[in-house]
Structures are given as C-alpha cells and as structure tokens.
C-alpha cells in the first residue's frame, strides 16, 4: 500500500470506538457520562472523516465542512460536561452552542472555500474562511473549562477532586499544541496553525482516555441508612 495518509486517524478512531463501548457498557448511566460518550463519539467521527479525506479524498470539500462542524461543538460540550458535573445545571448554558451553530450555518454557504491543503500520515491542513474568529470562539470554552477545573480541583477533596484533576490534565495536554502554534507564529513560523485542528484532535485521544476514567468513576454516592 503506497498511500498511508490518514492511517493514524483510522487507528485513533478505532481506539475511541472502544472507549465509547466501555462507557456505554461499564459506566453508570447518567447525563454527564452520556455527554462524555458523545464527546468521544464526535472525536471519533472527526478521525474517520479525516481518514476518508486523506486516504480516499472522498466528498471534498463537503467532508471537510462536516469535519469542522463536528469539532466546532467539542469545546462547548466539554465545558457543559464540567458544569453539569459540578451541578451548574442551567438551561441557559445551551447558549454555549450558539457560536458553533453560527459557524455551521455560515460555512454551509461557503463550503466551496473549504480546501484540504495537505495530508500526511500524522495530520491534515485546512484552508477555511473566518479562521481567526473561528479560533477565538473555539479556544475560549477550552480556556474556561481549564479555569473551572483548576478552581474546583483546589476547593474540593476526595473523588470529585481526583476526577477534576484527571480532566484538567487531559485539557492541559491537548492545549500544548495550541500554545506551540501561537509561539511559532510569534517567532515568524505560522505553518503549525494550519494543521492545529488536526494535531489537536489527535492529541485529544489522551483526553478521551481521561473521559473514560472520569465516566467509569463518576457514580452517584450511595447513602447508608
């Protein structure tokens, strides 16, 4: 086989599929754990789409559009999971999904501007409109999630503290490529920014494992009568 582009994406998608099955079969069935399974499913779906684009060039530019629609909902979904875990269960938190909904509609009318710049075994690069604005609304919920987890991890003890630290570690790890991309751009080497979505979603397999552990341990406390 001469073309290995996208193979890593397929491999990661298979791993994330197994993680989803573990949550569905072994984790307690509650709202937070179901949302965690949904988050990993979105990550898996993106990896499958990247595999189709890089390995077979299927459905371009529509596949690229669907891939971006997928990952647009990841940051607010992660923030919603953390908010609900700490019992901040308000209906208006659904407003977090307004920015990705805007980009979903806007990009629907600019699909022809989506271009797959380059594919390799490890990553893909993209060209798409409103890149700066998209990045702004993409990273803000991730930053808010990290801040909330940091505060809660310090204020609480026991199992909830451990679960907060596990998720916090995962979010910090996936933020490293983003920080590196901004650093390289500041040094006059902006090339990493065009592949940051792909690299970040691949590094997010670590976050997926964190969510697996989180879901398996996230159970209602049993009261002793």
C-alpha positions, 0 to 999 in steps of 0.5 A: 500500500503506497498511500498511508495518509490518514492511517493514524486517524483510522487507528485513533478512531478505532481506539475511541470506538472502544472507549465509547463501548466501555462507557456505554457498557461499564459506566453508570448511566447518567447525563454527564457520562452520556455527554462524555460518550458523545464527546468521544463519539464526535472525536471519533467521527472527526478521525474517520472523516479525516481518514476518508479525506486523506486516504480516499479524498472522498466528498471534498470539500463537503467532508471537510465542512462536516469535519469542522462542524463536528469539532466546532461543538467539542469545546462547548460540550466539554465545558457543559460536561464540567458544569453539569458535573459540578451541578451548574445545571442551567438551561441557559448554558445551551447558549454555549452552542450558539457560536458553533451553530453560527459557524455551521450555518455560515460555512454551509454557504461557503463550503466551496472555500473549504480546501484540504491543503495537505495530508500526511500520515500524522495530520491534515491542513485546512484552508477555511474562511473566518479562521481567526474568529473561528479560533477565538470562539473555539479556544475560549470554552477550552480556556474556561473549562481549564479555569473551572477545573483548576478552581474546583480541583483546589476547593474540593477533596476526595473523588470529585477532586481526583476526577477534576484533576484527571480532566484538567490534565487531559485539557492541559495536554491537548492545549500544548499544541495550541500554545506551540502554534501561537509561539511559532507564529510569534517567532515568524513560523505560522505553518503549525496553525494550519494543521492545529485542528488536526494535531489537536484532535489527535492529541485529544485521544489522551483526553478521551482516555481521561473521559473514560476514567472520569465516566467509569468513576463518576457514580452517584454516592450511595447513602447508608441508612 
